[in-house]
């Protein structure tokens, strides 16, 4: 699978909607089911982009978020790289619906991402040193 799309954007949430729309259009074009196109993919991609911009780069517009998208009739793979320190995915995946977490403002985005994606991985990019979150949604 070759990259279908590669972008670099400043850490500004105004870019999220347009990127999500482009990815959704590409998924629809290769035959992803309507439920994935209308719900799963937009929520998952919005959450991973928002996390990179708001948490990873702390909305510093001088910092860059890099997006790499691969899509075909079998799967969508999105890699989002930020300049932050990264996070421990197992710690970040705590259930935000438990009584002790109900009033916490964080944790819901990754919880949703986990619900709508088939796989989530985090790693440090060897070439650029950036923190990367890779999200896979299979065309089921």
C-alpha positions as CSV (number, residue, x, y, z in Angstrom):
1,X,0.0,0.0,0.0
2,X,1.5,3.3,-1.1
3,X,0.8,6.6,0.8
4,X,-2.3,8.1,-0.7
5,X,-1.9,11.4,1.2
6,X,0.9,13.1,3.1
7,X,0.4,16.4,4.9
8,X,2.2,18.7,7.3
9,X,0.0,21.2,9.2
10,X,0.5,23.8,12.0
11,X,-0.9,22.8,15.3
12,X,-4.3,24.4,14.8
13,X,-7.6,22.7,15.2
14,X,-9.0,24.6,12.2
15,X,-7.4,22.0,9.9
16,X,-9.1,19.0,11.4
17,X,-12.4,19.2,9.5
18,X,-10.8,19.5,6.0
19,X,-8.4,16.6,6.6
20,X,-11.2,14.4,7.9
21,X,-13.3,15.2,4.9
22,X,-10.5,14.3,2.5
23,X,-9.8,11.0,4.3
24,X,-13.6,10.1,4.4
25,X,-13.9,10.9,0.7
26,X,-11.0,8.6,-0.1
27,X,-12.5,5.8,2.0
28,X,-15.9,6.1,0.3
29,X,-14.2,6.0,-3.1
30,X,-12.6,2.6,-2.4
31,X,-15.9,1.1,-1.1
32,X,-15.8,1.4,2.7
33,X,-19.3,0.7,4.2
34,X,-21.5,3.8,5.0
35,X,-21.3,3.2,8.8
36,X,-17.5,3.4,8.7
37,X,-17.5,6.4,6.4
38,X,-20.2,8.3,8.3
39,X,-19.2,7.5,11.9
40,X,-16.2,5.4,12.7
41,X,-13.6,7.1,10.5
42,X,-14.6,10.7,11.1
43,X,-14.6,10.2,14.9
44,X,-11.4,8.2,15.0
45,X,-9.4,10.6,12.7
46,X,-10.8,13.7,14.5
47,X,-9.7,12.3,17.8
48,X,-6.2,11.4,16.8
49,X,-5.6,14.7,15.1
50,X,-7.0,16.7,18.1
51,X,-4.8,14.7,20.4
52,X,-1.7,15.5,18.4
53,X,-2.6,19.2,18.2
54,X,-4.0,19.8,21.7
55,X,-2.0,17.4,23.8
56,X,1.1,16.5,21.8
57,X,2.0,20.0,20.4
58,X,0.0,21.9,23.0
59,X,-1.5,24.1,20.3
60,X,1.8,25.6,19.5
61,X,1.3,26.7,15.8
62,X,5.1,26.7,15.4
63,X,5.1,23.0,15.8
64,X,4.0,20.7,13.0
65,X,1.7,17.7,12.9
66,X,2.4,15.3,10.1
67,X,-0.3,13.1,8.6
68,X,0.3,10.1,6.4
69,X,-2.7,8.2,5.0
70,X,-2.8,4.8,3.2
71,X,-6.1,3.5,2.0
72,X,-7.3,0.7,-0.2
73,X,-10.4,-1.5,-0.3
74,X,-9.1,-3.5,2.7
75,X,-8.0,-0.9,5.2
76,X,-7.3,2.7,6.1
77,X,-4.0,3.3,7.9
78,X,-3.4,6.8,9.3
79,X,-0.2,7.9,11.0
80,X,-0.2,11.2,12.9
81,X,3.1,12.5,14.2
82,X,3.5,15.3,16.6
83,X,6.5,17.0,18.4
84,X,5.3,16.0,21.9
85,X,6.7,13.6,24.4
86,X,4.3,10.8,23.6
87,X,2.2,8.8,26.0
88,X,1.8,5.3,27.4
89,X,-1.2,3.9,25.5
90,X,-2.2,1.5,28.2
91,X,-2.3,4.2,30.8
92,X,-4.2,6.6,28.5
93,X,-6.8,3.9,27.7
94,X,-8.3,4.0,31.2
95,X,-12.1,3.7,31.0
96,X,-13.5,7.3,31.4
97,X,-16.9,5.9,32.4
98,X,-15.9,4.5,35.8
99,X,-17.1,6.5,38.8
100,X,-13.6,7.7,39.7
101,X,-13.1,9.1,36.1
102,X,-16.5,10.6,35.3
103,X,-15.5,14.1,36.1
104,X,-12.1,14.0,34.5
105,X,-11.8,16.0,31.3
106,X,-9.2,13.8,29.6
107,X,-9.3,10.2,28.3
108,X,-12.5,10.2,26.3
109,X,-10.9,10.8,22.9
110,X,-8.7,7.7,23.1
111,X,-11.6,5.7,24.5
112,X,-13.6,6.6,21.4
113,X,-10.7,6.0,19.1
114,X,-10.3,2.6,20.6
115,X,-14.0,1.9,20.0
116,X,-13.9,2.9,16.4
117,X,-10.5,1.7,15.2
118,X,-9.3,-1.9,14.7
119,X,-5.8,-1.2,15.9
120,X,-3.9,1.7,17.6
121,X,-0.2,1.8,18.0
122,X,2.2,4.4,19.3
123,X,5.9,4.7,18.6
124,X,8.8,7.1,18.1
125,X,9.7,7.8,14.4
126,X,13.3,6.7,14.0
127,X,14.0,9.2,11.2
128,X,12.4,12.3,12.7
129,X,12.1,11.5,16.3
130,X,8.5,12.5,16.4
131,X,5.8,10.7,18.4
132,X,3.5,8.8,16.1
133,X,0.1,7.3,16.6
134,X,-0.9,4.8,13.9
135,X,-4.6,4.0,13.5
136,X,-6.0,1.2,11.4
137,X,-9.6,0.8,10.4
138,X,-10.4,-2.3,8.4
139,X,-13.0,-2.2,5.6
140,X,-15.4,-4.8,7.1
